[in-house]
Amino acid sequence: MKPYDVLLFDLDYTLLDFDADMLMAFEQLYRHCGFDKLIPYTPAMLELYEKHNNKWWERFEAGQCAKSQLFLGRFADFLAETGFSGNPAQMNEDYFAFLGQGGVLYPGAEEMLRLLSSEYPLYIITNGNAGTANTRIGHSGIGSYIKDYFVSEAVGAAKPDPLYFEYVFSHIPGFQKERAVVIGDSLASDIQGAQNAGLDSIWYHPDGSWKNPVSVPYTYEAKNYGDILRILLP
């Protein structure tokens, strides 16, 4: 007997290589804004942006800010530290336009989804941007394996908020909590979200070195896609 009836996959850092997509999008944005005419683009500029981006995402996942504040705040802080002139709202809009051209898939992800989709209905649960999720999934080539996807921006709540998961539950036919599992890399959003919603979870951390400093409980641990397949296709 299969251990579950429904699989809920996180998107970024679990299936899609968000770092690769972000690098491409930010470098395009940097040049589009003309910043390269002041200071040539280097990876250090991406690191500076990521510092502020990560800070704002931590605030968002802790419920300390709205997503609109996150989107503007990261670029406002980047501009403040670099001394560049720009409009954070326009930068955010342009950034998402460039990001929507991405969709880099981790090696082995498509094969895993192909195998699992023959046995399970697969759904995507993501705190990403509603405007880019569809195009990135399309560009990645995994759309045919996915029944549906739920983007926090469109839902009006985000992982790990139970309200986000309640929305997901209500949009999956015949959903039963005890027969579903969350698969994701983030302890703060995916695994804590599963715990908050009363779901089993598979904590996916492919480098094998990540720690669980706050001891978020999880059901299974997977260090590669083979581990996930062994859990779900016994």
C-alpha positions in Angstrom: 0.0 0.0 0.0 1.2 3.5 -0.8 2.1 5.5 2.3 0.1 8.6 1.0 -2.5 9.7 -1.5 -1.3 13.3 -2.2 2.2 14.8 -2.5 2.7 18.5 -1.7 6.0 19.7 -3.2 7.8 22.9 -2.4 9.1 24.6 -5.6 12.3 26.6 -5.0 15.4 24.8 -3.7 13.4 21.6 -3.8 12.7 21.2 -7.5 13.8 24.5 -9.2 17.3 26.0 -8.7 16.2 29.4 -7.6 19.8 30.6 -7.1 20.4 30.1 -10.8 17.2 31.9 -11.8 17.9 34.7 -9.3 21.4 35.2 -10.5 20.2 35.6 -14.1 17.4 37.9 -13.2 19.4 40.1 -10.8 22.3 40.6 -13.3 19.8 41.5 -16.0 18.1 44.0 -13.6 21.4 45.5 -12.6 22.3 46.2 -16.2 18.8 47.3 -17.1 18.9 49.9 -14.4 22.2 51.2 -15.7 24.1 50.5 -12.5 26.8 48.8 -14.4 27.8 52.2 -15.8 28.5 53.3 -12.3 30.0 50.1 -10.9 30.7 47.1 -13.1 28.6 44.1 -12.1 30.3 41.5 -10.0 29.0 38.6 -7.8 29.5 40.9 -4.8 26.6 42.9 -5.9 24.4 39.8 -6.0 25.6 38.9 -2.5 24.7 42.4 -1.3 21.2 42.1 -2.7 20.8 38.6 -1.2 21.8 39.9 2.2 18.8 42.2 2.2 16.5 39.8 0.4 17.2 37.1 3.0 16.7 39.5 5.8 13.3 40.5 4.5 12.2 36.9 3.8 13.1 36.0 7.4 10.8 38.8 8.6 8.0 37.7 6.3 8.2 34.1 7.4 8.1 35.2 11.0 5.0 37.2 10.3 6.7 40.6 10.8 6.0 42.1 7.5 3.7 41.8 4.5 4.9 40.5 1.2 4.5 43.9 -0.4 6.9 45.3 2.2 9.4 42.5 1.5 9.4 43.2 -2.2 10.0 46.9 -1.8 12.2 46.8 1.3 14.9 44.5 -0.2 15.5 46.9 -3.1 15.2 50.0 -0.9 17.9 48.6 1.4 20.0 47.6 -1.6 19.8 51.2 -3.0 20.5 52.7 0.4 23.7 50.6 0.9 25.0 51.1 -2.7 24.1 54.7 -3.0 22.4 54.0 -6.4 19.3 55.9 -7.4 16.2 54.0 -8.3 12.6 53.3 -7.7 12.2 50.1 -5.6 8.7 49.5 -6.9 9.8 49.6 -10.6 12.9 47.5 -9.8 10.7 44.9 -8.2 8.4 44.8 -11.2 11.4 44.5 -13.6 13.1 41.9 -11.5 10.0 39.6 -11.6 9.8 40.1 -15.4 13.4 38.8 -15.7 12.8 36.1 -13.1 9.8 34.8 -15.0 12.2 33.9 -17.9 13.9 31.3 -15.6 12.9 27.8 -14.6 16.2 26.0 -14.1 15.5 22.5 -12.8 17.8 20.5 -10.6 19.3 17.4 -12.2 17.2 14.4 -11.5 14.1 16.4 -10.5 12.1 15.7 -13.7 12.8 12.0 -13.5 11.7 11.8 -9.9 8.5 13.7 -10.7 7.8 11.5 -13.7 8.1 8.3 -11.6 6.0 9.7 -8.7 3.3 11.2 -11.0 2.5 7.7 -12.2 1.5 6.7 -8.6 0.4 10.0 -7.0 -1.3 13.3 -7.8 1.4 16.0 -7.3 0.8 19.6 -6.2 3.1 22.5 -5.8 3.0 24.7 -2.6 5.1 27.8 -2.8 5.7 31.2 -1.2 6.9 32.5 -4.5 5.5 35.2 -6.8 2.2 34.5 -8.5 3.3 36.3 -11.7 6.4 34.2 -12.2 5.4 30.7 -10.9 3.4 29.7 -14.0 6.1 30.7 -16.5 9.0 29.2 -14.4 7.1 25.9 -14.1 6.4 26.0 -17.8 10.0 26.7 -18.7 11.2 23.9 -16.4 9.2 21.3 -18.3 7.5 19.8 -15.2 4.1 21.2 -15.8 2.7 17.9 -17.2 3.5 16.1 -13.9 1.7 18.7 -11.7 -2.1 18.6 -11.0 -2.1 22.2 -9.6 0.0 24.7 -7.8 -0.8 27.2 -5.0 1.1 30.4 -4.7 1.0 32.3 -1.3 0.5 35.6 -3.0 -2.7 34.5 -4.7 -3.9 32.6 -1.6 -3.5 35.5 0.7 -1.5 33.6 3.3 1.9 31.9 3.2 3.6 28.9 4.6 3.9 28.1 7.5 0.5 29.8 8.3 -2.2 27.1 8.8 -4.6 29.4 6.7 -2.4 28.8 3.7 -2.7 25.0 4.1 -6.4 25.2 4.8 -6.8 26.9 1.4 -4.8 24.1 -0.2 -6.8 21.4 1.5 -10.1 22.9 0.3 -8.9 22.9 -3.4 -7.7 19.3 -3.6 -10.6 16.8 -4.2 -11.1 14.3 -1.5 -8.2 15.6 0.6 -7.4 13.8 3.9 -4.6 15.2 6.1 -3.5 11.8 7.2 -2.9 10.7 3.6 -0.8 13.7 2.5 2.8 14.7 2.9 4.8 17.9 2.4 8.2 17.6 0.7 10.4 20.7 1.0 13.8 22.1 2.1 12.8 24.9 4.4 12.4 24.1 8.1 10.8 27.5 8.7 8.1 27.4 6.0 7.7 23.8 4.6 8.4 21.6 7.7 7.0 24.0 10.3 4.0 24.5 8.0 3.4 20.8 7.8 3.6 20.6 11.6 1.2 23.5 12.0 -1.3 22.0 9.6 -1.1 18.4 11.0 0.7 16.9 8.0 3.5 14.5 7.7 6.7 15.9 6.1 9.9 14.9 4.3 12.7 17.3 5.1 14.8 17.5 1.9 18.3 18.9 2.4 20.6 17.6 -0.3 23.9 18.8 1.0 23.4 16.6 4.1 25.0 19.2 6.4 22.0 21.4 7.3 21.1 21.4 11.0 17.8 21.7 12.7 18.6 24.3 15.3 15.0 24.8 16.5 14.2 21.1 16.4 11.2 21.4 14.0 9.7 17.9 13.9 9.6 16.1 10.6 8.5 12.6 9.6 11.3 11.6 7.2 14.6 13.0 6.1 15.9 12.9 2.5 19.4 13.9 1.3 18.7 13.2 -2.4 15.9 12.4 -4.8 16.6 8.7 -4.4 15.7 8.9 -0.7 12.4 10.5 -1.6 11.7 7.8 -4.1 12.5 5.1 -1.5 10.1 6.6 1.0 7.3 7.1 -1.4 7.7 4.1 -3.7 8.6 1.3 -1.3 
